[in-house]
């Protein structure tokens, strides 16, 4: 196999690592993505880095700026609000569909993940479990078109950086909100499940807005970039 043949697997690996750095807040909005620096840091050639950057650009996560090259996108206040509005709609729909379509085993697995989250508190493993919980609920909704839409939205949300669960007491409240969603799903009450999930996403949105307001020289009424 030639180096050229091996570039796509390496590109996928580089892409996954850059996604992880975005999610963890090690790459932030406005950060420049220099191929040489990234290749050296990730221990790969520039070709897979270039492929990864192209993928991120297709995801809407990276943009090319004149005389600067590739950079992580910044979001203005309106875009942040629109993203959370769409997340509430889509994940609320997922909860409603899960109330109809989820098997008893899937519901038990969701409940088990949430109990584990409760035990972990605000430890980093809880953040991973939170992502798994939302992914499992989406699987339980059994709608591939909805899943695709949510996955696209999640890529844009990564630009915002680390999860809101890092904020004080948010992890505990999120677990309680998850149980509200699960209670409705177990009762096969689609409308209540959707409303509970919307309330959960809106609570996260309020935490995010407070965090953005606390950034230096930024406020919810600011017309420029928030990040």
WOZIVEN-V507850 format. One line per field, one symbol per residue. ss: DSSP state (@ for helix, = for strand, . for the rest). psi: psi as a letter, one per 30 degrees, with the letter a starting at -180 (. if undefined). burial: 1 if it has 16 or more other ideal C-beta (glycine too) atoms within 10 Angstrom, else 0. Layout:
# WOZIVEN-V507850
ss = ???
psi = ???
burial = ???
This chain:
# WOZIVEN-V507850
ss = ......@@@@@@@@@@@@@@@@@@.......=..@@@@@@@@...@@@@@@@@@@@@@...====...====...=@@@@@@@@@@@@@@@@@@@@@@@@@..@@@@@@@@@@@@@@@@@...@@@@@@@@@@@@@@@@@@..@@@@@@@@@@@@@@@@@...@@@...@@@@@@@@@@@@@@@@@...@@@@@@@@@@@@@@@@@@@@@@@@...........=..
psi = kleeefeeeeeeeeeeeeeeeeefgfklkfkkjkeeeeeeefhllfefeeeeeeeeeefgfklkkkgfaklkllkleeeeeeeeeeeeeefeeeeeeefefkleeeeeeeeeeeeeeeefbglefeeeeeeeeeeeeeeffhjeeeeeeeeeeeeeffffallfffkkfeeeeeeeeeeeeeeeeefhjeeeeeeeeeeeeeeeeeeeeeeeffkkgklfgkfakf.
burial = 00000010011001101110111000101000111001100101101111111011001011000000011111101011001101110111111111100100011011101100110101000110110011011111111001101100111111111111101001100110111111011100110111111101101110111011000000000000011
